[in-house]
């Protein structure tokens, strides 16, 4: 049933396929751009992924005139300013981000500076502080998890002050997201697993939290089905190009879903754990997903039960009595985590990470209840509730 009111927005063109990169010069030409700059990290460049992009520009009118490959795991104001200086020095007219979440966030920050002028990124932090569209911007994801290629959000760290600055604006959204299976074929198993669970959590929270709407539901459920059907296939055969493309599309679909319906307590806990213990975001999502679904079950069990159809398929869903579907859906997610642990030792509990001390749980709980994502969780959570979930995830 349609909500009485909701909004849905995704202006990002998606170019997807086994040879999608070859379309980038055409996309640049439609925006009258001829001198793009690539922003990436040393891992992506070292893996030889830029060679695929270089071959796409052979004989094209536009040519890559600068490459910045010094993006760290967490973007920073210093990195953004350094990349913007190189953009200006080479008189670039477009940005191509090739990488994961940090590269994409850095590129969004660079686009603010080169479009608005100056070096003061701080004055644009917060929500909707950009006055006009930015320079042409394309994203080529090299992981299948963040969904940043279709979101209007960037997070850039102010390392001097030790804080992370959020930027939110419709103008931060790329002109196009280019999904090419070649860009994720070399992902190690544990990164494939982490990013797959990240995308799954985006889709599950988009579907089960308060901001869900009919349009976001369509993207979320399609993403869940694709991840369920393809993640283990790719873990078994990392060179499965079709499976890789399916996961890339699922990540983008989940990004579209959660950027329109928001996320909830899994993300609030994950943001807080990441801040205190410096654990990768995708792993945080995997650690907390089943425990939060159990916590929320008493208020939205029917929605959680519906997940079983997309996680396990028609036959399992039809054979499971309605009252048992929520528990079965959660059980299915637990089974996925167990299989990933067997395949690549992706931790299932806080103790298995080896990076969390039990005396840190209270600090994580305190941060959780002040995280913005908690607003959209279907069940309110106190500090005591958050701590109880953390203790359940401990062992």
ABEGO torsion letter per residue (X at the ends): XBBABBBBBBABBBBBEAAAAAAAAAAAAAAGBABBBBBBBAAAAAAGAAAAAAAAABGBABBBABBBAABBABBBAAAAAAAAAAAAAAGBABBBBBEBAAAAAAAAAAAAAAAAEEABAAAABEBGABABBBBBBBBBBABBAAGAAABABBBBBBAAAGBBBBBBBAAABBABBBBBAAAAAABBAAAAAAAAAAAAAAAAAAAABAABBAAAAAAAAAAAAAAAAAAAAAAABAABAAAAAAAAAAAAAAAAAAAAAEBBAAAAAAAAAAAAAGBBAAAAAAAAAAAAAAAAAAAAAAAAAAAAAAAAEAAAAAABBAAAAAAAAAAAAAAAAAAAAAAAGBBABAAAAGABBAAAAAAAAAAAAABAAAAABABBBBAAAAAAAAAAAAX
